[in-house]
Amino acid sequence: MTKTHFSTGIAALALALAASQGAAAQSNEERRAAPGHGKEAFLRENDSDHDGRVTAAEFTAARTAKYHTFDLDGDGKVSEAEYVGEFTARFKDAKVPEGQLKQAHVRFGVLDTDKDGNLSLAEFNASGDRMFKKLDSNGDGVVDAADTSGSY
């Protein structure tokens, strides 16, 4: 019995050590960033030519394409239902936690700056521009390894 508890304890310790090694490899900024909000995720999602950098034009093109995935009825604007619906659809195989669903509604309210109940491409891209500028810490118009900001 004691041998079993000892073995279980050693296994748990090894698992905890392995998990801590992964966390140690991340920068402090990346650990503080919300999931998917780090520079590495940004590069992975927006580097269309896979050269390890994202130009402002490349990001605007990716952002515009993403906007059109929200505009389900093709009317050129995104309603709150479309915005939240797209978010929910990404998690179709898993139940979306209620807190995350509420956050999607909050994000829509922040992005809809003219408060007309619809999100225009200009409103959507304005938030993207802020994100890009935060990650482009050296202001050269490109997000790459030379930029020191790890999250937005």
C-alpha positions in Angstrom: 0.0 0.0 0.0 2.8 2.4 1.0 4.7 1.5 -2.2 1.6 2.4 -4.3 1.2 5.8 -2.6 4.9 6.5 -3.1 4.6 5.6 -6.8 1.5 7.7 -7.3 3.2 10.6 -5.5 6.3 10.3 -7.8 4.1 10.2 -10.9 2.2 13.3 -9.8 5.5 15.2 -9.1 6.8 14.3 -12.5 3.6 15.5 -14.2 3.7 18.8 -12.2 7.4 19.3 -13.2 6.7 18.7 -16.9 3.8 21.2 -16.8 6.0 23.8 -15.1 8.7 23.4 -17.8 6.2 24.4 -20.5 5.1 27.4 -18.6 8.7 28.5 -17.9 9.3 28.5 -21.7 6.8 31.3 -22.1 7.6 34.9 -21.5 5.8 36.7 -18.6 3.8 38.7 -21.2 2.7 35.6 -23.0 1.5 34.0 -19.8 -0.5 37.1 -18.9 -2.1 37.2 -22.4 -5.5 35.7 -22.9 -5.4 32.4 -24.8 -4.8 33.2 -28.5 -3.7 36.8 -27.8 0.1 36.3 -27.9 2.4 37.4 -30.7 3.1 33.7 -31.7 -0.7 33.1 -32.2 -0.9 36.4 -34.1 1.9 35.3 -36.4 0.5 31.8 -36.9 -3.0 33.2 -37.8 -2.0 36.1 -40.0 1.2 35.3 -41.8 -0.3 34.3 -45.1 3.0 33.9 -47.0 4.7 32.1 -44.1 7.8 34.3 -44.0 7.7 34.7 -40.2 6.4 38.3 -40.4 3.0 40.0 -40.8 2.8 43.3 -42.7 0.0 45.8 -42.1 -1.4 44.9 -45.6 -1.3 41.2 -44.8 -3.1 41.7 -41.5 -5.7 44.0 -43.1 -6.4 41.3 -45.7 -6.7 38.6 -43.1 -8.9 40.8 -40.9 -11.2 41.7 -43.8 -11.6 38.0 -44.6 -12.4 37.2 -41.0 -15.0 40.0 -41.0 -16.8 38.3 -43.9 -17.0 35.0 -42.0 -19.1 36.9 -39.5 -21.4 38.5 -42.1 -23.6 35.4 -42.6 -26.3 37.1 -44.6 -23.9 39.0 -46.8 -25.5 42.4 -46.2 -22.2 44.1 -45.6 -22.7 44.5 -41.8 -22.4 42.2 -38.9 -25.3 42.0 -36.3 -24.7 41.0 -32.7 -26.4 37.7 -33.4 -24.1 37.0 -36.3 -21.0 38.0 -34.3 -22.0 35.9 -31.3 -23.2 33.1 -33.6 -19.8 32.8 -35.3 -18.1 32.6 -31.9 -20.5 29.9 -30.8 -20.1 27.9 -34.0 -16.4 27.7 -33.5 -17.1 25.7 -30.3 -19.9 23.5 -31.9 -18.3 20.3 -30.5 -17.9 21.7 -27.0 -20.2 23.6 -24.8 -19.3 27.3 -24.7 -18.9 28.4 -21.1 -21.5 31.0 -20.2 -18.9 33.5 -19.2 -17.2 33.4 -22.6 -20.6 33.8 -24.3 -21.3 36.9 -22.3 -17.9 38.2 -23.1 -18.7 37.8 -26.9 -21.7 40.1 -26.3 -19.5 42.6 -24.4 -16.9 42.6 -27.1 -19.5 43.3 -29.7 -20.7 46.3 -27.7 -17.2 47.6 -27.5 -16.5 47.1 -31.3 -19.8 48.7 -32.3 -18.5 52.2 -31.7 -21.4 54.1 -33.4 -23.9 52.0 -31.4 -26.1 51.3 -34.4 -26.4 47.6 -33.5 -24.2 46.5 -36.4 -20.5 46.1 -36.8 -19.1 47.7 -39.9 -15.8 46.6 -41.6 -14.3 50.0 -40.5 -15.3 49.4 -36.9 -13.9 45.8 -37.0 -10.6 47.0 -38.6 -10.2 49.9 -36.2 -9.8 47.4 -33.3 -7.5 45.3 -35.5 -5.3 48.4 -36.2 -5.0 49.0 -32.4 -4.0 45.4 -32.0 -1.4 45.6 -34.8 0.1 48.8 -33.4 0.5 47.2 -30.0 2.3 44.2 -31.4 4.5 46.3 -33.8 6.5 47.6 -30.9 9.3 49.1 -33.0 6.8 50.8 -35.4 8.2 49.5 -38.6 4.9 48.4 -40.0 5.7 44.7 -39.6 5.1 42.3 -36.7 8.0 39.9 -36.4 10.6 38.5 -34.1 12.2 42.0 -33.7 9.1 43.2 -31.9 9.2 42.9 -28.1 5.5 43.1 -27.3 4.3 39.5 -26.6 0.6 40.1 -26.4 -2.2 42.5 -27.2 
